[in-house]
Amino acid sequence: MEQLQQEIETLRSNLTGNMFDDMETRDRIHNLEMKMNGTKPTDTMIDCVGCGS
């Protein structure tokens, strides 16, 4: 859990403020946060498919 939080903080420090440049980094942050929280879209085995992120 600590390692995931550290990776999220590292990724956040790399954000530029440009939506297009940051899109891949924000997606990675989102996926790590979902992993930390144990969340995923209802009735799916694959994380983040169809959630709109």
ZAVEX-665010 format. One record per residue (C-alpha): residue number from 1; residue in three letters; x, y, z. Coordinates in Angstrom, 1 decimal, always signed. Layout:
// ZAVEX-665010
<r seq="NUM" type="Ala" c1="X" c2="Y" c3="Z"/>
...
This chain:
// ZAVEX-665010
<r seq="1" type="Met" c1="+0.0" c2="+0.0" c3="+0.0"/>
<r seq="2" type="Glu" c1="+2.8" c2="+2.4" c3="+0.9"/>
<r seq="3" type="Gln" c1="+4.5" c2="+1.6" c3="-2.4"/>
<r seq="4" type="Leu" c1="+1.4" c2="+2.5" c3="-4.4"/>
<r seq="5" type="Gln" c1="+1.0" c2="+5.8" c3="-2.5"/>
<r seq="6" type="Gln" c1="+4.6" c2="+6.6" c3="-3.2"/>
<r seq="7" type="Glu" c1="+4.2" c2="+5.9" c3="-6.9"/>
<r seq="8" type="Ile" c1="+1.1" c2="+8.1" c3="-7.0"/>
<r seq="9" type="Glu" c1="+2.9" c2="+11.0" c3="-5.3"/>
<r seq="10" type="Thr" c1="+5.8" c2="+10.6" c3="-7.8"/>
<r seq="11" type="Leu" c1="+3.4" c2="+10.6" c3="-10.7"/>
<r seq="12" type="Arg" c1="+1.6" c2="+13.7" c3="-9.3"/>
<r seq="13" type="Ser" c1="+4.9" c2="+15.6" c3="-9.1"/>
<r seq="14" type="Asn" c1="+5.4" c2="+15.0" c3="-12.8"/>
<r seq="15" type="Leu" c1="+2.1" c2="+16.6" c3="-13.9"/>
<r seq="16" type="Thr" c1="+2.6" c2="+19.6" c3="-16.1"/>
<r seq="17" type="Gly" c1="-0.9" c2="+21.2" c3="-16.0"/>
<r seq="18" type="Asn" c1="-1.4" c2="+20.5" c3="-19.7"/>
<r seq="19" type="Met" c1="-4.4" c2="+18.2" c3="-20.0"/>
<r seq="20" type="Phe" c1="-3.1" c2="+16.5" c3="-23.2"/>
<r seq="21" type="Asp" c1="+0.4" c2="+16.0" c3="-21.9"/>
<r seq="22" type="Asp" c1="-0.9" c2="+14.7" c3="-18.5"/>
<r seq="23" type="Met" c1="-3.5" c2="+12.4" c3="-19.8"/>
<r seq="24" type="Glu" c1="-1.4" c2="+9.2" c3="-19.6"/>
<r seq="25" type="Thr" c1="+0.0" c2="+10.1" c3="-16.2"/>
<r seq="26" type="Arg" c1="-3.5" c2="+10.9" c3="-14.8"/>
<r seq="27" type="Asp" c1="-4.8" c2="+7.6" c3="-16.2"/>
<r seq="28" type="Arg" c1="-2.0" c2="+5.8" c3="-14.3"/>
<r seq="29" type="Ile" c1="-2.8" c2="+7.7" c3="-11.1"/>
<r seq="30" type="His" c1="-6.4" c2="+6.8" c3="-11.5"/>
<r seq="31" type="Asn" c1="-5.6" c2="+3.1" c3="-12.0"/>
<r seq="32" type="Leu" c1="-3.3" c2="+3.0" c3="-8.9"/>
<r seq="33" type="Glu" c1="-5.9" c2="+4.8" c3="-6.8"/>
<r seq="34" type="Met" c1="-8.6" c2="+2.2" c3="-7.9"/>
<r seq="35" type="Lys" c1="-6.1" c2="-0.6" c3="-7.0"/>
<r seq="36" type="Met" c1="-5.5" c2="+1.0" c3="-3.6"/>
<r seq="37" type="Asn" c1="-9.2" c2="+1.4" c3="-2.9"/>
<r seq="38" type="Gly" c1="-10.2" c2="-2.0" c3="-4.3"/>
<r seq="39" type="Thr" c1="-12.7" c2="-0.4" c3="-6.7"/>
<r seq="40" type="Lys" c1="-13.6" c2="-1.3" c3="-10.2"/>
<r seq="41" type="Pro" c1="-16.7" c2="-0.9" c3="-12.4"/>
<r seq="42" type="Thr" c1="-19.6" c2="-3.1" c3="-11.3"/>
<r seq="43" type="Asp" c1="-19.8" c2="-6.6" c3="-12.8"/>
<r seq="44" type="Thr" c1="-16.4" c2="-6.5" c3="-14.6"/>
<r seq="45" type="Met" c1="-13.2" c2="-8.4" c3="-14.0"/>
<r seq="46" type="Ile" c1="-11.2" c2="-5.8" c3="-15.8"/>
<r seq="47" type="Asp" c1="-10.4" c2="-2.5" c3="-14.0"/>
<r seq="48" type="Cys" c1="-11.6" c2="+0.8" c3="-15.5"/>
<r seq="49" type="Val" c1="-13.3" c2="-0.5" c3="-18.7"/>
<r seq="50" type="Gly" c1="-16.4" c2="+1.5" c3="-19.3"/>
<r seq="51" type="Cys" c1="-16.0" c2="+3.8" c3="-16.3"/>
<r seq="52" type="Gly" c1="-15.3" c2="+6.8" c3="-18.6"/>
<r seq="53" type="Ser" c1="-11.8" c2="+7.5" c3="-17.3"/>
